Amino acid sequence: MSKKKLERTSSGRETTGTGSSFRLSVELWHRIRKACIYLQLDIVGMGIAGTLVTMVILSLEPSLAPIVVGLVAYGVYVGDRISDVRYDPQATSERSAFIGRHRRLLSITSAGAYGLAITLSALGGPLALAVTLVPGVTWILYVVDLSERSLVPLERLKAIFVLNSTLVALAWATAMVFLPIVFADAVITPLAIVLVIYFFADIFVNTEIPNVRDIEDDAQNNVSTFPTVVGVKRTRHLLYIINMLSILVVVGAFLSGFLPALFAVVLLAGRVLAVFLNSRIGRSDDYRRLELLGEMNYVFVACGLFIAISG
């Protein structure tokens, strides 16, 4: 009888231990997932994938460009999250609490990542260094309240309608297209300009998707975005137009003969996904998932291109 009790006790402890380990694993996974979301590490993946797309389509030699863009993306977006704690403390309070707890470590890694990116880009020459600095300079102008440091009454560019999303899209389109070109010492071709327009349109749209989620916080913090100015429904319609213009640019490049049909099909597949995500604006409550899928669009396109060229 005592032996049976011992077996049940041992079995119970084993089961409890297994269940505890499982719960710890699930909790650890949720913490890692939240950390990735709060730091927007998916944008790091977006930057790397977009740069690889440029290198494949323009037939550029392998270089450090994808690594540099990934480091810059980490440095800029972690820095942006840190600045949000000061300027927009009520926005995504859970994220702000996470950033606040790890602020010192994140400040060090953010500065270190950008510093390493600058060091690596210097190997590509002064022009590569200049292109690497574009996202950082843009971010400073984007988040810093210049009126605090000068006599010019200029508010944060992050708060200015249209200009905010335009700056973000232009900075990353420039980095993902021109940096690999400079590293490869190649010339800027019409196809490169097509890619700049393609990336610009996609990033602009992806920037406005989370703005729908943050419409109340942005309104409270006097940040003007498409959703706060024209409303959610009109935002969806305007983003449709931007996506369609991007599709026309890709089709035009194919018809003009400087974009191969296979590459055109893959890029258009990426635009189809973007239009679908666009259609969910105002019709879905899971904007984080829409944002993530939009940013992973480049990973989808990059995988499609690698499959196409290896097939």
PEQUI-V335743 format. One record per run of one state. SS is the DSSP state (2 for helix, 1 for strand, 0 for the rest). FROM is the first residue (numbers start at 1). TO is the last residue. If there is no record, write none. Layout:
<<SS,FROM,TO> <SS,FROM,TO>>
//
This chain:
<<0,1,1> <2,2,39> <0,40,40> <2,41,57> <0,58,64> <2,65,87> <0,88,92> <2,93,101> <0,102,102> <2,103,122> <0,123,125> <2,126,143> <0,144,145> <2,146,148> <0,149,156> <2,157,159> <0,160,162> <2,163,183> <0,184,189> <2,190,213> <0,214,214> <2,215,220> <0,221,225> <2,226,230> <0,231,231> <2,232,255> <0,256,260> <2,261,279> <0,280,286> <2,287,295> <0,296,296> <2,297,310> <0,311,311>>
//
